[in-house]
Amino acid sequence: MAQLAVQKNTLYVGGLAEEVNEAILHAAFIPFGDIKDVKTPLDQATQKHRSFGFVTFLEKEDAAAAMDNMDGAELYGRVLTVNYALPERIKGGEQGWAAQPIWADADTWFERQQQEEEMQRIQAENQAAMRAAEELHRKKLAEEQQGEKEDETEMKDDPMARAEA
């Protein structure tokens, strides 16, 4: 898996209580060093933050100290999750699909559907072959067991065969 680049001076702060605003978040993190920026993205429908925010420090060392001290700490009765923030993704790649129109991958969609159907067909054939092989194996076992029983009955009838055994 490819390592995603992290922004070493920007921290993701998750688990924020509803009452926490950017000023409170700033106040909670200022003891660790100079803060360049604080953001709490808003939910467009409710105009409230979505229980997470970002704190950007001027210095990487300050961000590291804040993360070490604040991850797992409590703020307004909620336990915080503090990690390095991942860079924003606007468009493209395997991530960032939300920013693209629904038809952006239409060209490859049919190809993927055909591959999926082909895989299902191959799996069905393999399962049928396995069932046939298992059935054949069961028949052979049954024939062998039947053969052993016939040998036993022959031995019971023949005193010489019993003596040899």
N, C-alpha and C positions, 0 to 999 in steps of 0.2 A: 504494500500500500504506500502511496506517495505521501510524504510528510507535508502537511499544510503549513505554510509560513504563518507564524504568529506575530502579532504586533506586541513587542516586548514592553512597551510603555503604556499600552491600553489594556485595561482589565474589564472582563465581563463580570458583572455582579448580578447573580440570580437569586430569587427567593425574596424579593422586596415586598414589604407590607404595603397595603394600599395607601396608607398615610404618608409614606416616604416620597419626598419630591427631590428635585435636583439639589436644592439648598441643603437638605438634610444629608443626602448622599455625599455632597461636597464636605460638609462638616465632619462626617464619619471618617473620611479618608484623608483629610488635610494634615493630621498628625504625622503622616508618613512622608510628606514632601510636597513640593509645589505642584499644584494641579493645573493643567492646561485647559481641560474641558470635562464637563459632566453632561451625559445625555441619558434620558429615560424615554425611549421611543413610545409614542402614544398609540393606543388602539383607535383607529379612525371612527369606529362606531360609538364607543363609550367616552372617548377623549380622556381616558385614564391610562396610566402606563401599564405595560403588559407584564408586570412583576419582575422586570430585569432592567439593567442599565449599564452604561459604560463610563468608566473613569479613566481619563488620560493624564498621566503624569509627565512632567518635563524630563525626568530622569528615569532610565530603566531600573536602576537600583532601588529607587523609591517605590516603583510599581511592584518589584519583587518583594520588598519588605511588607507592603500593604497586602499582597496576596498571601504571604506566609502568616500574617497576623489576623487577617479578616476572614479567610476561608474557614467556615464552620462557626464564625462568631454570630452573636444574636444582635438584631437591630429591630426594634419595635416588636419584640416577641417572635420574630421569624429568623430561622437559621439561614445565613447567607452562603452561597456558593460563589467563590471568587477564583477565576481562571484568567489566563491570558486570552485576549479577544482574538478571534480569527478575522482576517481581513474581509471586508464587505465584498460580496459577489453581486455583480450587477446582472450579467447575462452569460450564457454559454456553458460549455462543459457539461459534466454530469449533474452539477449543482446549479442552482440559480434558475430552475425552470419556471418558477413563479413569475419571473419578469418577462417571460417570452409568451407570444401568442400560442394558443392551443394547437394551431396547425403547424408550428415550427418544425415538428419532427414527422410530418405527414409522409414525406418521401421514404423514410426508413420504417415507418409503422407497418406497411404491408409486408415488407421483407421480414421483419421480426415476427409477424403473424405466421407467415409461411414456415419460417424456421421452427416456431413453436409447434405447429401442426405436424411437421415432419418428425420432430422429437417425440411427440405423443404417439405417432404411428409406429416408430421404431420401438418405443417402450412397449407398446401393445404386442408387437411381433415377438419381442424378447420374452414377455410374460407368457405368451401362448407356447413358445418353444420350451420354456421352463416347465410349464404344466405338462406338456407332452412327455418330456424327459422324466419327470417325476412319476407319471402314470406308467411308463414303460418300466421304470425301476421297481415300482410296486408290483407289477405283474411278474417280473423276474423273481423277486423275493418270494412272492406267493408260490410260484412254481417250484422254487428250491425247497421251500418249507414242505410243500406237498410231496416232493420227491423224498425228503428225509422221512416223512411219515410212512411212505410206502416201504422204504428200506427197513424201518422198525417192525412193521407188520410182517415182512418176509422173514426177519430174524426170529420172531416169536414162533412162526410155524416150522422153521427149519432148525432142528437141534444141532446139526453140524455147523451152520452159520453162527449160531450162538456160541458154540465152543471155540470157533476161530476168533470171534470178537473178544 
